[in-house]
Amino acid sequence: MKRITVSIFIPLILFALLLTGCSSDKPNNSNQNEIFTPGPNESTNIPQAQTGAGYKKYTDFLGINRDVKEFIKEDIDLDGKTEIVIACEADYGLKVFVLREDSSGELQKIGELGEGVYGTSGVEIVEMQNKKQKYILESLTNGAALSGFALYEIDGDEIVQIEYSASATGAGEDHLIDTNKDGFYDGYVQNRYSYDVFNFHVSSFYKWNSQGFVFDSAQIKLDNYPDNPRDVVSQFLKLNMLNSYETKIDGISQRLSELNISNKEITFKGKGLDNWAEALQIDNIDFDVDVKGSTAKVSVTLGSETMTFTLTKKSDKWQITDITGANVAASSSQKSTDGWFAGFIGNKPIHAKINVSQDKVSGVYYYDEYKTSIKLEGYIDDFIEMKDYRTVYLSEDTDVKGKIIGIFRTDDYIQGCWMKDDVIYPMYLIREGANIAAPKQPGANSKKFEGSWTGKESGYFAGSQADIKVLFDDLIFYNLSAFNGIHTGALSSFGIIENNVAKTVFKDKPYYLKDENVVFEFRIQNDLLLLNSNDYSFYCGMGVEFGSEYVKGGIDIKMPTALEVGIVETKEQDELFKKLVGDKYSDFIMYTSHVFYSELTWNGEKVKAGESYLRGYSGCCWYIISKEHIYAAIIGDDGIYYYTNDKNYADRIPEPMAEWASRSDKIFYNYKEL
């Protein structure tokens, strides 16, 4: 769940929004076996809008003079106080305000909705399965081919977003559903049919678990079997791309096995995956088709890569019988992991069966002590892939929701770990009958990597951290994280230990090198963890790098002062600034790693004026410093907070910061005589 933070910087997409009336709070009865379930029908079971006099008290409190389209009064969070939901006309769709009224009639504003990239077309109060409290449902649209929703709960004095579901492509239909028809919503469906799913019709279903939603299933609606070689190959490529997604979509594997009877597979990896996906989405691929009777060859070219498909027509159906060229993998029989594996999770013996089909992985395992089978579903990771090793991610179908992450050291030997939150246990599997020795337990040298490490140069505005778990004497699992301002970086992988160095070689190459893979090497020296890499910014945001030296444990990092970050020039000014802004002092520091000051003459006096800088978020604060006065402003969730000790500008913005302050229509003035 994420908490709502109202920001004046949220960009709005310009669209002609079609305002709709109130939608129903009656759950939609949906059959999950159908593609494209309909949205809720109109119902009279919604709170009726009151007359102008009925809500004037609330609009006056909000200081708004707009047409009210929806007005709801109800104790939503069951705290004994009434919540008021008011939806007014806005520039794009509706603007929604949520208030609370106590028994004495005193009003409190809790928050606002309707600030997203899509317009709000309606708002209603709904009930969810097995929950006494009620929820706010915001209907979303772009006025054209999209409808979606956001679901909120009220938690104390905050609005908490439980779920947001609206297609990023601008085409799709998402809504809550009531599968058991008992009058309470218990899930929702996402219907997609645009380029993001290669113009197939795909429906994804999510279940409500009383806390939030979890993925349940997905299915695809396929047209009749293609009637020519080109379309057979085109559909095969697109379905392969869809099948590479982490979400399993029912119906794809069946059609793929019908299209392709060659036992050859294609695998798109790395940047090639993105290139082929973009080209297939818009059909920007060259096809060369040569048909001779009941056989055909179709060559498919994208850039420098070409795949050639051989097809045969049998029983009036074209099918792929061979594939050669780029992205062609070994046949399924050559990559099979059929058969049982034996091994350990922690100190518990287990048996497992793992099945790999292209990039999809499934299987089952059980603890020898209990003999209870646990289902596994997952995928082969080709996003951050190690060179020479396949990385497998598996989730277990239990209430614990544990995960298994491992690498195929060989087809008969998997090393890795079982994890749940911060708990990690070493795991290995060896195929029964294979002549492979069990891995050694961590020795004295490998144990030195264990623990939480902090970048030696970490500070208040930038830093890095490494968390390492030693799994075996030859293997570690690490999580690296870094930040600079609000930009971040994160990387998790395995390191193979040889000669006291834990090394990871990734398949990716640094953008500035063409003949080297990205390499991360860890070693312990003089109680420091040293990281050597040819790309410290691998999987980091702009301006972010992982540190090269780390100390064990944490570092005492103190918040800098206004003097240290350059807001003021003297200790006396620092003390004055601290008294002036009060408890906002830390907020100003947080968003000011330094200030872009310019010197100018204002009101006959030379002053310094400029905005704050923080990597990823410049201009959150604005400062003017003169000999006697300070003028400081910061953007908050609900407007700009302005501070000064100049009574001449106690209730107005100084001219040098006026343009900057115009971005908000709400300013809270704070004057102190200091």
ZAMI-336740 format. One record per residue (C-alpha): residue in one letter; x, y, z. Coordinates in steps of 0.02 Angstrom, whole numbers, padded with zeros to 5 digits, always signed. Layout:
N
AXYZ...
This chain:
674
M+00000+00000+00000K+00058+00176-00029R+00006+00334+00058I-00062+00480-00042T+00053+00630-00057V-00029+00774-00148S+00099+00857-00261I+00082+01011-00368F+00207+00937-00489I+00097+00793-00551P+00091+00813-00741L-00080+00811-00825I-00107+00733-00994L-00213+00848-01100F-00368+00756-01154A-00552+00790-01185L-00626+00709-01031L-00803+00644-01044L-00886+00670-00875T-00997+00525-00822G-01131+00512-00692C-01123+00414-00529S-01079+00231-00553S-01144+00091-00447D-01081+00031-00280K-01166-00134-00316P-01032-00264-00355N-01016-00323-00532N-01055-00507-00552S-00918-00577-00663N-00882-00745-00738Q-00694-00770-00737N-00706-00888-00885E-00757-00743-00996I-00642-00620-01082F-00690-00438-01053T-00813-00442-00910P-00931-00293-00911G-00917-00148-00790P-01042-00116-00650N-01218-00076-00703E-01312+00075-00642S-01396+00057-00474T-01502+00163-00360N-01401+00106-00208I-01286+00257-00208P-01293+00409-00093Q-01396+00542-00179A-01320+00714-00213Q-01392+00846-00098T-01452+01019-00143G-01334+01168-00145A-01387+01215+00030G-01346+01040+00089Y-01163+01052+00046K-01130+01240+00053K-01056+01222+00227Y-00924+01105+00157T-00883+01201-00001D-00864+01359+00102F-00745+01266+00219L-00643+01211+00068G-00649+01384-00010I-00711+01318-00177N-00842+01386-00294R-00869+01245-00418D-01018+01139-00471V-01035+00988-00355K-01067+00828-00452E-01066+00702-00311F-01091+00723-00123I-01080+00577-00001K-01092+00576+00190E-01049+00414+00278D-00942+00344+00420I-00819+00258+00303D-00687+00202+00428L-00811+00162+00569D-00730+00281+00693G-00897+00358+00745K-00867+00515+00642T-00943+00557+00474E-00835+00570+00319I-00890+00684+00178V-00839+00649-00002I-00867+00795-00122A-00833+00781-00309C-00827+00947-00402E-00799+00996-00581A-00616+01024-00623D-00516+01069-00777Y-00503+00883-00819G-00639+00774-00746L-00679+00787-00561K-00585+00850-00409V-00626+00748-00254F-00611+00811-00075V-00625+00702+00080L-00675+00784+00245R-00718+00725+00421E-00854+00800+00531D-00868+00766+00718S-01025+00770+00824S-01004+00956+00858G-00999+00995+00672E-00813+01036+00668L-00736+00996+00499Q-00564+00925+00456K-00492+00903+00282I-00415+00729+00261G-00356+00739+00081E-00393+00753-00104L-00412+00637-00253G-00409+00674-00438E-00226+00723-00458G-00170+00581-00572V-00129+00576-00757Y-00303+00509-00796G-00461+00604-00758T-00582+00559-00618S-00753+00518-00691G-00841+00465-00531V-00823+00421-00347E-00922+00304-00235I-00915+00208-00071V-00895+00019-00088E-00884-00134+00023M-00750-00270+00012Q-00762-00453+00059N-00735-00491+00246K-00710-00307+00293K-00826-00203+00402Q-00753-00036+00353K-00794+00039+00185Y-00683+00104+00046I-00678+00248-00078L-00681+00195-00261E-00618+00324-00386S-00664+00290-00568L-00534+00343-00696T-00542+00378-00882N-00453+00467-01022G-00618+00506-01106A-00584+00381-01244A-00531+00197-01239L-00483+00184-01055S-00573+00154-00893G-00489+00108-00730F-00499+00137-00545A-00409+00177-00383L-00464+00105-00216Y-00431+00196-00052E-00458+00170+00133I-00456+00300+00271D-00325+00264+00403G-00334+00392+00542D-00301+00561+00463E-00233+00492+00300I-00300+00422+00138V-00210+00261+00092Q-00211+00195-00085I-00247+00008-00081E-00242-00021-00269Y-00222+00075-00432S-00268-00009-00596A-00269+00086-00760S-00179+00042-00921A-00023+00145-00955T-00058+00134-01142G-00220+00232-01130A-00325+00083-01187G-00401-00045-01070E-00544-00079-00952D-00517-00118-00767H-00650-00138-00633L-00692-00223-00469I-00788-00388-00474D-00895-00494-00358T-00861-00673-00411N-00970-00761-00282K-01116-00639-00302D-01137-00605-00116G-01142-00416-00131F-00960-00383-00085Y-00815-00352-00203D-00683-00489-00194G-00567-00450-00339Y-00542-00353-00498V-00508-00384-00682Q-00389-00297-00802N-00439-00307-00985R-00303-00265-01110Y-00308-00262-01299S-00182-00133-01358Y+00000-00141-01413D+00060-00187-01238V-00014-00361-01266F+00021-00360-01454N-00163-00321-01489F-00224-00486-01419H-00368-00484-01294V-00297-00526-01122S-00391-00527-00956S-00298-00535-00790F-00389-00573-00627Y-00335-00520-00453K-00404-00586-00287W-00442-00485-00130N-00358-00557+00026S-00430-00434+00154Q-00268-00331+00149G-00245-00302-00037F-00250-00390-00204V-00143-00534-00269F-00130-00601-00445D-00242-00752-00476S-00244-00794-00661A-00239-00726-00838Q-00312-00787-01001I-00301-00740-01183K-00433-00739-01318L-00360-00800-01482D-00439-00784-01652N-00451-00927-01774Y-00290-01016-01819P-00187-00914-01945D-00217-00968-02126N-00049-00922-02205P+00138-00947-02164R+00173-00764-02128D+00034-00748-02000V+00083-00913-01919V+00259-00848-01889S+00198-00676-01835Q+00079-00750-01706F+00214-00871-01647L+00336-00727-01615K+00208-00619-01525L+00145-00761-01414N+00325-00807-01372M+00353-00628-01317L+00194-00630-01210N+00246-00797-01138S+00411-00722-01081Y+00318-00607-00962E+00323-00654-00779T+00134-00672-00772K+00073-00840-00837I-00066-00819-00966D-00178-00970-00993G-00202-01020-01175I-00033-00966-01243S+00062-01129-01219Q-00076-01228-01306R-00073-01117-01460L+00118-01113-01465S+00126-01303-01465E+00003-01302-01608L+00099-01172-01709N+00271-01249-01680I+00301-01437-01691S+00489-01424-01718N+00542-01437-01533K+00652-01285-01569E+00630-01134-01458I+00669-00949-01473T+00727-00844-01327F+00737-00655-01329K+00861-00588-01200G+00937-00425-01141K+00920-00275-01256G+00863-00391-01396L+00706-00427-01296D+00660-00242-01294N+00702-00218-01478W+00596-00365-01537A+00453-00319-01419E+00443-00141-01486A+00451-00199-01666L+00318-00334-01642Q+00203-00211-01554I+00193-00104-01711D+00225-00242-01840N+00387-00157-01892I+00476-00317-01946D+00527-00376-02119F+00452-00542-02177D+00518-00634-02330V+00397-00774-02378D+00433-00912-02505V+00291-01038-02529K+00315-01194-02635G+00165-01307-02630S+00141-01375-02454T+00307-01307-02388A+00363-01130-02352K+00510-01033-02286V+00484-00870-02191S+00635-00762-02149V+00608-00630-02015T+00734-00488-02000L+00757-00353-01870G+00915-00251-01885S+01061-00373-01899E+00962-00523-01833T+00873-00647-01946M+00773-00802-01904T+00716-00926-02037F+00562-01034-02011T+00521-01190-02111L+00336-01229-02118T+00235-01377-02184K+00050-01379-02225K-00039-01530-02152S-00227-01555-02144D-00249-01379-02213K-00145-01305-02069W+00025-01221-02082Q+00145-01273-01942I+00327-01232-01902T+00441-01383-01922D+00612-01301-01903I+00690-01138-01844T+00867-01075-01878G+00963-00914-01850A+00966-00785-01710N+00885-00816-01540V+00858-01001-01574A+00884-01107-01419A+00922-01291-01401S+00777-01411-01415S+00673-01446-01261S+00746-01620-01245Q+00922-01550-01235K+00873-01428-01097S+00762-01546-00999T+00775-01550-00810D+00661-01702-00795G+00693-01812-00645W+00708-01782-00458F+00838-01679-00368A+00893-01707-00188G+00970-01576-00074F+00946-01464+00076I+00863-01302+00129G+00961-01250+00283N+00985-01413+00378K+00824-01492+00314P+00838-01626+00176I+00721-01599+00028H+00675-01674-00140A+00621-01571-00290K+00568-01587-00470I+00603-01438-00584N+00533-01416-00759V+00601-01283-00877S+00505-01230-01032Q+00587-01084-01122D+00600-00951-00985K+00459-01024-00879V+00497-01137-00732S+00379-01245-00629G+00397-01389-00510V+00367-01458-00339Y+00470-01495-00184Y+00445-01573-00014Y+00538-01587+00150D+00587-01768+00179E+00527-01752+00358Y+00348-01705+00311K+00320-01775+00134T+00200-01632+00094S+00217-01571-00085I+00240-01384-00111K+00203-01315-00284L+00331-01200-00367E+00307-01073-00507G+00435-00953-00578Y+00549-00905-00719I+00726-00901-00784D+00790-00723-00758D+00865-00644-00912F+00850-00466-00846I+01004-00465-00737E+01080-00626-00801M+01248-00697-00751K+01365-00751-00889D+01373-00941-00908Y+01239-00973-00775R+01050-00977-00783T+00966-00893-00634V+00800-00967-00577Y+00667-00877-00473L+00532-00986-00395S+00386-00943-00281E+00305-01074-00172D+00117-01093-00162T+00099-01086+00028D+00039-00963+00160V+00222-00928+00198K+00252-00870+00018G+00436-00915+00023K+00547-00895-00130I+00688-01001-00200I+00824-00913-00299G+00965-01013-00374I+01089-01034-00515F+01115-01187-00623R+01298-01226-00594T+01264-01368-00716D+01102-01446-00781D+01116-01568-00635Y+01165-01448-00496I+01073-01296-00426Q+01145-01184-00289G+01055-01040-00206C+00943-00996-00061W+00767-00999+00010M+00708-00830+00072K+00562-00745+00154D+00582-00560+00194D+00748-00547+00290V+00762-00734+00324I+00883-00826+00206Y+00931-01010+00211P+01061-01090+00096M+00989-01213-00030Y+01061-01338-00153L+00991-01473-00266I+01085-01613-00355R+01000-01726-00482E+00981-01901-00416G+01111-02014-00495A+01230-01872-00540N+01409-01888-00480I+01418-01718-00394A+01478-01684-00218A+01376-01577-00100P+01442-01399-00078K+01555-01363+00071Q+01492-01263+00218P+01565-01086+00236G+01745-01083+00298A+01836-00950+00399N+01884-00845+00247S+01715-00850+00161K+01626-00806+00324K+01716-00638+00325F+01597-00578+00187E+01444-00604+00298G+01347-00456+00364S+01283-00281+00330W+01410-00157+00261T+01398+00032+00237G+01489+00130+00103K+01639+00215+00181E+01600+00379+00094S+01413+00375+00133G+01337+00539+00189Y+01172+00625+00216F+01133+00654+00032A+01217+00504-00049G+01276+00334+00006S+01278+00147-00023Q+01254-00015+00071A+01294-00200+00044D+01205-00343+00131I+01290-00511+00106K+01236-00686+00154V+01369-00822+00140L+01278-00976+00077F+01420-01098+00049D+01609-01094+00048D+01601-01050-00138L+01444-00941-00148I+01373-00780-00076F+01208-00690-00107Y+01214-00501-00099N+01099-00350-00105L+01177-00185-00155S+01086-00020-00135A+01137+00160-00165F+01060+00332-00173N+01102+00509-00224G+00965+00631-00182I+00804+00544-00231H+00888+00440-00367T+00925+00261-00315G+01007+00101-00372A+00984-00081-00321L+01062-00245-00373S+01045-00423-00307S+01144-00572-00368F+01259-00716-00324G+01447-00705-00311I+01553-00860-00343I+01702-00870-00225E+01872-00918-00294N+02037-00877-00207N+01947-00771-00075V+01864-00662-00209A+01675-00667-00236K+01645-00629-00419T+01494-00598-00529V+01509-00583-00717F+01348-00519-00797K+01297-00545-00978D+01269-00358-00999K+01412-00247-01056P+01448-00069-00997Y+01383+00057-01123Y+01558+00126-01148L+01639-00044-01174K+01601-00165-01315D+01713-00312-01275E+01693-00331-01086N+01553-00394-00977V+01501-00301-00820V+01602-00374-00675F+01580-00357-00487E+01720-00423-00374F+01713-00423-00184R+01861-00453-00068I+01901-00423+00115Q+02054-00319+00156N+02101-00239+00323D+01923-00265+00389L+01851-00173+00238L+01739-00245+00103L+01812-00190-00063L+01710-00188-00223N+01799-00181-00390S+01693-00155-00546N+01704-00087-00721D+01530-00009-00700Y+01489+00052-00525S+01327+00129-00591F+01258-00038-00656Y+01069-00036-00625C+01078+00135-00541G+00986+00296-00577M+01071+00450-00648G+01215+00509-00539V+01208+00356-00426E+01350+00233-00399F+01388+00088-00283G+01533+00124-00167S+01703+00042-00186E+01743+00028+00001Y+01627-00027+00142V+01643-00036+00330K+01557-00169+00437G+01394-00110+00514G+01327+00067+00507I+01402+00241+00506D+01342+00384+00616I+01281+00510+00488K+01221+00675+00556M+01107+00797+00468P+01209+00944+00404T+01168+01120+00456A+01102+01262+00349L+01277+01335+00356E+01357+01173+00295V+01241+01154+00144G+01261+01338+00097I+01091+01409+00138V+01171+01539+00251E+01348+01605+00272T+01373+01622+00460K+01332+01529+00621E+01228+01677+00676Q+01123+01665+00518D+01107+01477+00545E+01035+01505+00719L+00919+01639+00651F+00862+01524+00511K+00829+01382+00635K+00721+01493+00745L+00630+01562+00595V+00576+01398+00513G+00557+01297+00674D+00514+01114+00646K+00530+01137+00457Y+00720+01155+00478S+00753+00971+00439D+00637+00979+00287F+00735+01124+00213I+00899+01030+00241M+00828+00869+00170Y+00793+00950+00001T+00948+01061-00007S+01115+00980-00042H+01168+01154-00101V+01091+01316-00166F+01104+01395-00338Y+01125+01574-00279S+01134+01730-00386E+01179+01902-00322L+01055+02040-00365T+00998+02211-00307W+00825+02211-00230N+00742+02357-00140G+00908+02451-00155E+01005+02314-00065K+01121+02179-00129V+01050+02007-00086K+01076+01824-00131A+00929+01733-00205G+00912+01558-00275E+00832+01386-00271S+00884+01225-00187Y+00967+01080-00276L+00948+00896-00236R+00990+00759-00361G+00825+00716-00444Y+00725+00856-00363S+00785+01034-00390G+00686+01186-00340C+00592+01118-00190C+00651+01269-00088W+00688+01451-00124Y+00795+01569-00021I+00833+01755-00013I+00969+01810+00108S+01003+01992+00151K+01104+02072+00290E+00959+02077+00412H+00822+01968+00340I+00792+01792+00281Y+00655+01740+00161A+00633+01551+00141A+00497+01445+00061I+00472+01259+00038I+00345+01156-00059G+00236+01049+00054D+00100+00921+00020D-00038+01052+00028G+00048+01210-00032I+00200+01321-00008Y+00261+01363+00167Y+00342+01535+00173Y+00447+01607+00317T+00523+01778+00348N+00576+01897+00486D+00537+02049+00377K+00369+02123+00429N+00357+02215+00262Y+00342+02045+00179A+00248+01956+00316D+00098+01919+00205R+00166+01933+00029I+00297+01843-00074P+00458+01940-00113E+00475+01983-00297P+00630+01876-00331M+00538+01717-00282A+00367+01767-00352E+00382+01669-00515W+00438+01513-00422A+00295+01530-00296S+00164+01548-00434R+00167+01359-00457S+00050+01343-00306D-00114+01431-00273K-00100+01402-00086I+00034+01488+00021F+00049+01477+00210Y+00130+01637+00276N+00238+01628+00432Y+00313+01788+00504K+00423+01798+00660E+00500+01954+00732L+00680+01902+00764
